[in-house]
Amino acid sequence: MLVVYNMKTTQSTYLPELANLSLAKADAALSVMPATGVIDQINWPDQYPAAPQTTFTLAHTDHMLYVRYEVKGEVPLSTKTNDLELVNEDACVEIFIGDKDNTHYWNFEFNPAGVCNASHRKERKVDVVRLNPEQLASIQRYGQQLCAAHWTLLIGIPFSLIDLDLTKESSRRANLYKCGDKTAMKHYASWNPIEAEAPAFHLPAFFGEIQF
C-alpha cells in the first residue's frame, strides 16, 4: 500500500479550444493565465539552497494535458539534442504522473529545447520501460528564450500515453520539478515537498494531486 505524505492538490483548467490551436497560439493563451503552481520547495537547503524562479500552468482538452513552465533567473542550458538523453544535466523541468492504480508512474523530463527523457516505472530502478520513438513523438513541445535568463516551455502529453480516461477518472497523482545537475547553479526543487536525506524525485509517496 502506498503511503502518501503532505499532498498538495491543484486544478487543471479545461480549455477544449486548445485542440484547434498551434502550439505557439496555445502557448500565448496559457501565458496570460494565472500560474497554477510554483516549483519552490527547496527540500535540501543545506546542500542546494536555491533554485530558479519556476512556475507552471496546467490546462487540458479532452485528449491532452498541457503544462507550461516559465523559468526566470537561469540561462537555458541545452546540451542534449536527442530524446532519452540525460536532460536532467541541463536546465531541466519535469513532471511525474502516477498511473490509475498508483502502482507505477511516468517520468517526463525536458530541457529548454524540448528534448525529452521519459519512461514508465515502479521505482527509480525498478520496472523501468523507456518510451519508444512513436510515444516520444506524440509529446508536443514548444520552447522560447525570452531573454538571457528567462525561458518557457510548453509540453502536451496525450491522455492516451498515460492511459487517462476523463470519463472514468477526475484526478491523477503527480509532482513537478526543476533541476539542473550540471548548470551554473546546481539545484533540485519540487512543487510538492519531499522528505528524503538526499535529492530524489522518484518517490511517489511525495506526489501531490492534479484534478481535472
Secondary structure, 3 states (H helix, E strand, C coil): CCCCCCCCEEECEECHHHHHCCHHHHHHHHHCCCCCEECCEECCCCCCCCCCEEEEEEEECCCEEEEEEEEECCCCCCCCCCCCCCHHHCCEEEEEEECCCCCCEEEEEECCCCCEEEEEECECCECCEECCHHHHHCCEEEEEEEECCEEEEEEEEECCCCCCCCCCCCEEEEEEEEEECCCCCCEEEECCCCCCCCCCCCCHHHCEEEEC
